[in-house]
Amino acid sequence: MLPQGRAGIGPSAVARAEPQGSAGTAALTLREVDLAFQRMADAGGPGSTKARIGYLRELLERATEAEQSFLRRLVFGELRQGAQAGLMLVAVAKAAGLPGTKVRRAAMLTGDAGAVARAALAGGAEALEKLDLKLFRPVQPMLAQSADDVGEALGHLERAVFEPKLDGARIQLHKSGNEVRVFTRRLNDVTASLPEVVEAARSLPVRDAILDGEAIALRTDGTPRSFQVTMSRFGSRLDVSRMRDDTPLSPFFFDCLYLDGSSLVDEPAEARLAALRETLPGDLLLERVVTEEVREAASFLERAIRMGHEGVMAKRLDAPYAAGARGRAWLKIKPAHILDLVVLAAEWGHGRRRGWLSNLHLGARDTEGGGFVMLGKTFKGLTDAMLAWQTDRLLGLETGRTAGTVRVRPELVVEIAFNDIQVSPRYPGGLALRFARVKRYRADKRASEADTIETVRALHDMRSRQD
């Protein structure tokens, strides 16, 4: 992941920055690449897009073909090399001779694996203990796993607090007096883009606070607008006032990590929620129900869906705030849309999936133009058994390959669950599935029976009309 986030570079900009060729020998350094992306991120005002494209083209021209591929995937967030953050922290702990729990906790509270590694290797346990929760230093957000329904969630949590699952943008708010900063899920500072969130924070009757929540664009009746409408407010520092008038955001907070000098991350969720209720006005809080009854939780889920939300979150009441962790103390329950699509190609996996065809290219049937229209890729939802089976099956359908990708005859139908459809200039149909994952293969269906691009467009248009 780029430290600068997307750095203002999208798919169309990458396409316009493509060089005529590549360098013959590797000469780029890590520092040069970082500085180049920082220049792109810092570019602003009239002509900034052209400037970013120029910086990126200059970087790509100096890169070898393999380095160019690496840089493109880095920009698109598609760089998967098998060494996730958790594994890196294990390596740091082993190299420093420290317990893994101490290293993980320091990483959770700082949100900076590099700083943790430097402290652990240079100063040991004593240096790690100094890395604590600190105002205006964002931490990785606590994450959730999925449950199929409220019954499964309560079976695991027994008694839980349920909240609506908003389809907004995760924010982490830091406040000290009148100084306020807002960070994204990826810890980017977006304070300048969200003045209404800053104003809401300044009006809070607290001196210091770190709050976890979401910002979302709502219609006049209180129902949510699409995720893309909300995200149009993030990252832009131009015409913020006009964008605020066109697309106002509403902040909602569901967790409190720090309050008036005291860290609450080790407190149980029940205590952190009580701190929120006692501190924040009702219009900044989510509706909640605490229950152990499946019927009551199911009713709450139905109400959330009727209001246009994705689903609900179920949270264990005695769990601490595990920053950066995706555990089962938080469970998300959201009904998914289903499409039967055709596999057009697949990419070889990395890390533990090396040797298997993993990332599937998904297509919908085009009844007017013939053939299939690509709607995106997914490697999610695949078990080891499915990976082994699909590798064997897809190699039998191979029609050709490029670096890392095997093209196949469009015969294999796969059932795909997804949460939404969004506009995407990356694909010929102009649409892409959000959070697509494999449910199962449909051996009973032929490609001619797969869902059509017309069906996908109709689903997207129905949601767009609501916005």
NUBATI-485336 format. One line per field, with one value per residue (C-alpha): residue number from 0; residue in three letters; x, z, y. Coordinates in nm, 2 decimals. Each point is the difference from the previous one (the first is absolute). Layout:
k	NUM  ...
r	ala  ...
x	X  ...
z	Z  ...
y	Y  ...
***
This chain:
k	0  1  2  3  4  5  6  7  8  9  10  11  12  13  14  15  16  17  18  19  20  21  22  23  24  25  26  27  28  29  30  31  32  33  34  35  36  37  38  39  40  41  42  43  44  45  46  47  48  49  50  51  52  53  54  55  56  57  58  59  60  61  62  63  64  65  66  67  68  69  70  71  72  73  74  75  76  77  78  79  80  81  82  83  84  85  86  87  88  89  90  91  92  93  94  95  96  97  98  99  100  101  102  103  104  105  106  107  108  109  110  111  112  113  114  115  116  117  118  119  120  121  122  123  124  125  126  127  128  129  130  131  132  133  134  135  136  137  138  139  140  141  142  143  144  145  146  147  148  149  150  151  152  153  154  155  156  157  158  159  160  161  162  163  164  165  166  167  168  169  170  171  172  173  174  175  176  177  178  179  180  181  182  183  184  185  186  187  188  189  190  191  192  193  194  195  196  197  198  199  200  201  202  203  204  205  206  207  208  209  210  211  212  213  214  215  216  217  218  219  220  221  222  223  224  225  226  227  228  229  230  231  232  233  234  235  236  237  238  239  240  241  242  243  244  245  246  247  248  249  250  251  252  253  254  255  256  257  258  259  260  261  262  263  264  265  266  267  268  269  270  271  272  273  274  275  276  277  278  279  280  281  282  283  284  285  286  287  288  289  290  291  292  293  294  295  296  297  298  299  300  301  302  303  304  305  306  307  308  309  310  311  312  313  314  315  316  317  318  319  320  321  322  323  324  325  326  327  328  329  330  331  332  333  334  335  336  337  338  339  340  341  342  343  344  345  346  347  348  349  350  351  352  353  354  355  356  357  358  359  360  361  362  363  364  365  366  367  368  369  370  371  372  373  374  375  376  377  378  379  380  381  382  383  384  385  386  387  388  389  390  391  392  393  394  395  396  397  398  399  400  401  402  403  404  405  406  407  408  409  410  411  412  413  414  415  416  417  418  419  420  421  422  423  424  425  426  427  428  429  430  431  432  433  434  435  436  437  438  439  440  441  442  443  444  445  446  447  448  449  450  451  452  453  454  455  456  457  458  459  460  461  462  463  464  465  466
r	met  leu  pro  gln  gly  arg  ala  gly  ile  gly  pro  ser  ala  val  ala  arg  ala  glu  pro  gln  gly  ser  ala  gly  thr  ala  ala  leu  thr  leu  arg  glu  val  asp  leu  ala  phe  gln  arg  met  ala  asp  ala  gly  gly  pro  gly  ser  thr  lys  ala  arg  ile  gly  tyr  leu  arg  glu  leu  leu  glu  arg  ala  thr  glu  ala  glu  gln  ser  phe  leu  arg  arg  leu  val  phe  gly  glu  leu  arg  gln  gly  ala  gln  ala  gly  leu  met  leu  val  ala  val  ala  lys  ala  ala  gly  leu  pro  gly  thr  lys  val  arg  arg  ala  ala  met  leu  thr  gly  asp  ala  gly  ala  val  ala  arg  ala  ala  leu  ala  gly  gly  ala  glu  ala  leu  glu  lys  leu  asp  leu  lys  leu  phe  arg  pro  val  gln  pro  met  leu  ala  gln  ser  ala  asp  asp  val  gly  glu  ala  leu  gly  his  leu  glu  arg  ala  val  phe  glu  pro  lys  leu  asp  gly  ala  arg  ile  gln  leu  his  lys  ser  gly  asn  glu  val  arg  val  phe  thr  arg  arg  leu  asn  asp  val  thr  ala  ser  leu  pro  glu  val  val  glu  ala  ala  arg  ser  leu  pro  val  arg  asp  ala  ile  leu  asp  gly  glu  ala  ile  ala  leu  arg  thr  asp  gly  thr  pro  arg  ser  phe  gln  val  thr  met  ser  arg  phe  gly  ser  arg  leu  asp  val  ser  arg  met  arg  asp  asp  thr  pro  leu  ser  pro  phe  phe  phe  asp  cys  leu  tyr  leu  asp  gly  ser  ser  leu  val  asp  glu  pro  ala  glu  ala  arg  leu  ala  ala  leu  arg  glu  thr  leu  pro  gly  asp  leu  leu  leu  glu  arg  val  val  thr  glu  glu  val  arg  glu  ala  ala  ser  phe  leu  glu  arg  ala  ile  arg  met  gly  his  glu  gly  val  met  ala  lys  arg  leu  asp  ala  pro  tyr  ala  ala  gly  ala  arg  gly  arg  ala  trp  leu  lys  ile  lys  pro  ala  his  ile  leu  asp  leu  val  val  leu  ala  ala  glu  trp  gly  his  gly  arg  arg  arg  gly  trp  leu  ser  asn  leu  his  leu  gly  ala  arg  asp  thr  glu  gly  gly  gly  phe  val  met  leu  gly  lys  thr  phe  lys  gly  leu  thr  asp  ala  met  leu  ala  trp  gln  thr  asp  arg  leu  leu  gly  leu  glu  thr  gly  arg  thr  ala  gly  thr  val  arg  val  arg  pro  glu  leu  val  val  glu  ile  ala  phe  asn  asp  ile  gln  val  ser  pro  arg  tyr  pro  gly  gly  leu  ala  leu  arg  phe  ala  arg  val  lys  arg  tyr  arg  ala  asp  lys  arg  ala  ser  glu  ala  asp  thr  ile  glu  thr  val  arg  ala  leu  his  asp  met  arg  ser  arg  gln  asp
x	0.00  0.13  0.06  -0.16  -0.32  -0.11  0.21  -0.27  0.08  -0.29  -0.03  -0.04  0.31  0.20  -0.11  0.10  0.34  0.10  0.35  0.12  0.23  0.19  0.35  0.24  0.15  -0.14  0.12  -0.30  0.05  -0.27  0.06  -0.04  -0.33  -0.13  0.10  -0.17  -0.33  0.03  0.03  -0.32  -0.18  0.11  -0.11  -0.30  -0.19  -0.05  0.22  0.05  -0.12  0.23  0.29  -0.08  -0.01  0.34  0.15  -0.13  0.11  0.35  0.01  -0.12  0.24  0.29  -0.14  0.06  -0.30  -0.03  0.03  -0.27  -0.24  0.08  -0.06  -0.34  -0.12  0.12  -0.21  -0.31  0.04  0.04  0.35  -0.03  0.33  -0.11  0.17  -0.28  0.04  -0.05  0.28  0.23  -0.06  0.07  0.33  0.08  -0.08  0.23  0.28  -0.02  -0.04  -0.33  -0.34  -0.23  -0.28  0.22  0.09  -0.36  -0.14  0.25  -0.09  -0.37  0.04  0.23  -0.13  0.37  0.17  0.32  0.02  -0.07  0.28  0.25  -0.09  0.00  0.34  0.17  -0.15  -0.18  -0.29  0.07  -0.03  -0.32  -0.17  0.04  -0.20  -0.35  -0.32  0.06  -0.22  0.04  0.19  -0.27  -0.03  -0.11  -0.38  -0.14  -0.15  -0.28  -0.05  -0.32  -0.30  -0.27  -0.28  -0.09  -0.04  0.36  0.12  -0.18  0.11  0.36  -0.05  -0.29  -0.11  0.10  -0.06  -0.15  0.05  -0.09  0.28  0.05  0.12  0.20  0.37  0.18  0.14  0.22  -0.04  0.26  -0.08  0.19  -0.17  -0.09  0.27  -0.16  0.13  -0.19  0.17  -0.13  0.01  0.34  0.11  0.01  -0.07  -0.32  -0.07  -0.01  -0.26  -0.25  -0.08  -0.34  0.17  0.25  -0.28  -0.19  0.31  0.07  -0.34  0.04  0.01  0.34  0.35  0.18  -0.13  0.07  -0.32  -0.06  -0.29  -0.12  -0.09  -0.29  -0.20  -0.38  -0.31  -0.25  -0.20  0.31  0.06  0.36  0.12  0.24  0.36  0.14  -0.20  0.15  0.35  -0.02  0.06  0.33  0.33  -0.10  0.12  -0.15  -0.35  -0.05  -0.28  -0.19  0.04  -0.12  -0.31  -0.06  0.09  -0.01  0.14  -0.14  0.24  -0.10  0.23  -0.02  0.32  0.21  0.37  0.11  -0.17  0.13  0.35  -0.10  0.05  -0.30  0.13  0.03  -0.34  -0.29  -0.23  -0.28  0.21  0.11  -0.36  -0.11  0.27  -0.14  -0.36  0.11  0.21  -0.16  -0.33  -0.26  0.03  0.36  -0.08  -0.13  -0.31  0.08  -0.16  0.16  -0.15  0.05  -0.32  0.01  -0.35  0.09  0.33  -0.17  -0.26  0.27  0.17  -0.32  -0.04  0.35  -0.05  -0.33  0.19  0.24  0.30  0.23  -0.10  0.11  0.31  -0.01  0.27  0.11  -0.07  0.31  0.25  0.28  0.07  0.24  0.15  0.09  -0.13  -0.27  -0.14  -0.34  -0.08  -0.16  -0.22  -0.17  -0.32  -0.12  -0.21  0.19  -0.11  0.07  0.10  0.10  0.30  0.25  0.38  0.19  0.35  0.19  0.32  0.26  0.00  0.28  0.13  -0.20  -0.20  0.31  -0.05  -0.38  -0.22  -0.16  -0.12  -0.30  -0.10  -0.38  -0.23  -0.37  -0.17  -0.04  -0.32  0.03  0.36  0.07  0.27  0.06  0.06  0.25  -0.13  0.31  0.21  -0.01  0.22  -0.23  -0.21  0.22  0.09  0.32  -0.22  -0.16  0.34  0.13  -0.31  -0.02  0.37  -0.04  -0.33  0.12  0.32  -0.21  -0.18  0.31  0.01  0.32  0.18  0.19  0.23  -0.18  -0.34  -0.16  -0.28  -0.27  -0.30  -0.30  -0.18  0.04  -0.29  0.06  -0.25  0.12  -0.13  0.06  -0.11  -0.04  0.07  0.21  0.11  0.35  0.19  0.24  -0.25  -0.16  -0.35  0.07  -0.11  0.16  -0.12  0.08  0.13  -0.05  0.06  -0.05  -0.29  0.02  0.05  -0.31  0.07  -0.38  0.02  0.14  0.16  -0.30  -0.21  0.22  -0.14  0.02  0.17  -0.36  -0.10  0.31  -0.07  -0.36  0.11  0.24  -0.25  -0.26  0.24  0.12  -0.35  -0.03  0.30
z	0.00  -0.08  0.30  -0.20  -0.07  -0.37  -0.05  -0.23  -0.26  -0.15  -0.29  -0.27  0.12  0.00  -0.35  -0.12  0.18  -0.18  -0.14  -0.34  0.14  0.32  0.15  -0.09  0.35  0.35  0.14  0.21  0.37  0.27  0.10  -0.36  -0.04  0.33  -0.09  -0.34  0.15  0.26  -0.28  -0.16  0.33  0.06  -0.34  0.02  -0.18  -0.37  -0.21  0.29  -0.19  -0.29  0.25  0.17  -0.34  -0.08  0.33  -0.05  -0.36  0.10  0.27  -0.24  -0.27  0.25  0.10  -0.14  -0.13  0.32  0.21  -0.22  0.08  0.37  0.00  -0.19  0.25  0.29  -0.13  -0.04  0.34  -0.17  0.12  0.18  0.09  0.29  0.29  0.18  0.29  0.26  -0.14  -0.01  0.37  0.08  -0.17  0.19  0.33  -0.09  -0.11  0.31  0.24  0.14  0.07  -0.31  0.22  0.09  -0.36  -0.12  0.27  -0.09  -0.36  0.08  0.21  -0.24  -0.34  -0.12  -0.05  -0.10  0.32  0.20  -0.18  0.06  0.37  0.05  -0.17  0.15  0.35  0.08  0.24  0.17  -0.33  -0.10  0.33  -0.09  -0.32  0.13  -0.13  -0.08  -0.12  -0.37  -0.07  -0.16  0.08  -0.23  0.04  0.16  -0.27  -0.02  -0.13  -0.16  0.12  -0.23  0.23  0.35  0.13  -0.09  0.15  0.33  0.00  0.02  0.21  0.22  0.09  -0.22  -0.10  -0.35  -0.21  -0.36  -0.24  -0.19  -0.36  0.07  0.04  0.32  0.18  0.32  0.17  0.22  0.21  0.25  0.08  -0.33  -0.19  -0.20  -0.25  -0.20  -0.13  -0.24  0.03  -0.16  0.24  -0.26  0.14  -0.17  0.25  -0.27  -0.20  0.28  0.16  0.14  0.18  0.15  0.11  0.17  0.18  0.13  0.15  0.21  0.38  0.04  0.01  -0.16  -0.19  -0.26  -0.15  -0.26  -0.24  -0.35  -0.22  -0.24  -0.25  0.08  -0.20  0.15  0.14  0.19  -0.22  -0.13  -0.34  -0.19  0.12  -0.30  0.07  0.35  -0.12  -0.25  0.30  0.11  -0.13  -0.19  0.14  -0.28  0.01  0.35  0.08  -0.32  0.05  0.36  -0.13  -0.27  0.21  0.38  0.22  0.33  0.26  0.23  0.27  0.14  0.22  0.23  0.03  0.21  0.22  0.19  0.08  0.03  -0.25  -0.02  -0.25  0.28  0.14  -0.09  -0.29  0.25  0.19  -0.32  -0.13  0.34  -0.05  -0.34  0.13  0.28  -0.22  -0.35  -0.11  -0.13  -0.36  -0.01  0.13  -0.17  0.11  0.21  0.15  0.26  -0.02  0.02  -0.18  -0.37  -0.06  0.13  -0.19  -0.32  0.04  0.04  -0.32  -0.20  0.12  -0.10  -0.35  -0.04  0.08  -0.29  0.21  -0.09  0.30  0.36  0.22  0.30  0.27  0.31  0.31  0.19  -0.28  0.01  -0.31  -0.21  -0.23  -0.34  0.08  -0.19  0.28  0.08  0.27  -0.27  -0.26  -0.30  -0.13  -0.34  -0.27  -0.32  -0.37  -0.21  -0.37  -0.21  -0.20  -0.24  0.07  -0.28  0.13  0.33  0.15  0.17  0.38  0.22  0.34  0.14  -0.33  -0.22  -0.26  -0.01  -0.23  0.25  -0.11  -0.23  -0.28  0.00  -0.29  -0.07  -0.32  -0.26  -0.19  -0.24  -0.09  0.06  0.22  0.36  0.18  0.29  0.34  0.21  0.18  0.32  0.19  0.31  0.12  -0.15  0.22  -0.07  -0.16  -0.23  -0.10  -0.09  -0.20  -0.18  -0.09  -0.17  -0.17  -0.12  -0.14  -0.21  -0.14  -0.07  -0.32  0.07  0.27  0.08  0.30  0.30  -0.17  -0.18  -0.24  -0.03  -0.22  0.17  0.11  0.38  0.19  0.36  0.25  0.13  0.31  0.00  0.20  -0.26  -0.36  -0.07  -0.30  -0.11  -0.30  0.03  -0.17  -0.35  0.15  0.23  0.30  0.27  0.29  0.35  0.25  -0.24  0.14  -0.13  0.15  -0.22  -0.35  -0.21  -0.18  -0.08  -0.21  -0.34  -0.08  -0.22  0.32  0.20  0.10  -0.25  0.00  -0.05  0.34  0.16  -0.15  0.11  0.36  -0.01  -0.16  0.27  0.27  -0.19  -0.04  0.38  0.01
y	0.00  0.35  0.22  0.28  -0.20  0.02  0.32  0.14  -0.26  -0.20  -0.26  0.26  0.20  -0.32  -0.08  0.36  -0.04  -0.32  0.04  -0.12  -0.26  -0.10  0.03  -0.28  -0.02  0.06  0.34  0.13  0.03  -0.03  0.36  0.13  -0.19  0.14  0.36  -0.04  -0.11  0.28  0.25  -0.14  0.02  0.35  0.13  0.22  0.28  0.05  -0.23  -0.25  -0.30  0.07  0.05  -0.34  -0.17  0.15  -0.11  -0.35  -0.03  0.12  -0.27  -0.28  0.10  -0.07  -0.33  -0.35  -0.19  -0.20  0.32  0.17  -0.29  0.03  0.38  -0.04  -0.26  0.22  0.29  -0.21  -0.17  -0.34  -0.08  -0.33  -0.17  -0.23  0.19  0.17  0.24  -0.27  -0.22  0.30  0.07  -0.36  0.04  0.32  -0.17  -0.30  0.23  0.21  -0.29  0.14  -0.15  0.03  0.14  0.31  0.06  -0.04  0.23  0.27  -0.02  0.02  0.32  0.18  -0.12  0.01  -0.34  0.18  0.20  -0.32  -0.19  0.28  0.02  -0.37  -0.06  0.31  0.03  -0.33  -0.03  0.33  0.19  -0.19  0.10  0.37  -0.06  0.07  0.15  0.36  0.28  0.09  -0.33  -0.22  -0.37  -0.28  -0.05  -0.31  -0.23  -0.25  -0.35  -0.11  -0.21  -0.13  0.11  0.13  -0.36  -0.09  0.33  -0.05  -0.37  0.14  0.31  -0.12  0.36  0.29  0.36  0.04  0.31  0.09  -0.08  0.32  0.01  0.31  0.09  -0.10  0.30  0.04  0.33  0.16  0.30  0.21  0.33  0.16  -0.19  -0.28  -0.24  -0.27  -0.32  -0.27  -0.37  0.01  0.27  0.28  0.35  0.13  0.28  0.27  -0.19  -0.05  0.34  -0.11  -0.29  0.25  0.23  -0.28  -0.10  0.35  0.02  -0.31  0.06  -0.17  0.12  -0.30  -0.29  -0.27  -0.13  -0.28  0.04  0.06  0.29  -0.05  0.19  -0.01  0.09  0.25  -0.30  -0.13  -0.30  -0.05  0.10  -0.23  -0.06  0.17  0.32  0.00  -0.06  0.29  0.22  -0.16  0.10  0.32  0.33  0.21  0.14  -0.15  0.25  -0.08  -0.37  0.04  0.17  -0.26  -0.30  0.06  -0.27  -0.11  -0.15  -0.28  -0.14  -0.35  -0.03  0.21  -0.08  0.30  0.25  0.29  -0.14  -0.37  -0.28  -0.22  -0.26  -0.27  0.07  -0.23  0.12  0.05  0.27  0.16  0.02  0.15  0.27  0.08  0.03  0.23  0.22  0.03  0.15  -0.25  0.11  -0.11  -0.35  -0.31  -0.17  -0.31  -0.30  -0.24  -0.35  -0.37  -0.07  -0.10  0.13  0.35  0.01  -0.12  0.28  0.25  -0.13  0.03  0.36  0.09  -0.15  0.19  0.32  -0.08  -0.11  -0.29  -0.21  0.00  -0.03  -0.23  0.07  -0.19  0.22  -0.11  0.03  0.27  0.21  -0.22  0.26  -0.14  -0.35  -0.18  -0.22  -0.15  0.25  0.20  -0.17  0.15  -0.14  0.13  -0.16  -0.03  0.03  -0.31  -0.03  -0.30  0.12  -0.16  -0.03  0.17  -0.03  -0.07  0.12  -0.21  0.03  0.14  -0.11  -0.29  -0.02  -0.02  -0.28  0.04  0.22  0.23  0.35  -0.06  0.24  0.01  0.08  0.04  -0.10  0.27  -0.09  0.30  0.00  -0.36  -0.15  0.11  0.33  0.00  0.12  -0.03  -0.26  -0.20  -0.24  -0.01  -0.28  -0.28  -0.30  -0.20  -0.27  0.25  0.15  -0.34  -0.09  0.32  0.00  -0.34  0.09  0.34  -0.13  -0.24  0.31  0.20  0.21  0.19  0.19  0.32  0.06  -0.14  -0.05  -0.29  0.07  -0.26  -0.10  0.16  -0.32  -0.01  0.16  0.11  0.14  0.33  0.19  0.38  0.30  0.27  0.11  0.30  0.21  -0.10  0.13  -0.30  -0.24  0.02  -0.01  0.29  -0.19  -0.22  -0.21  0.11  -0.27  -0.28  -0.35  -0.36  -0.20  -0.31  -0.12  -0.07  -0.33  -0.01  0.32  0.07  0.33  0.08  0.00  0.24  0.34  0.28  0.35  0.14  -0.15  0.15  0.34  -0.01  -0.08  0.29  0.24  -0.08  0.10  0.31  0.13  0.00  0.24
***
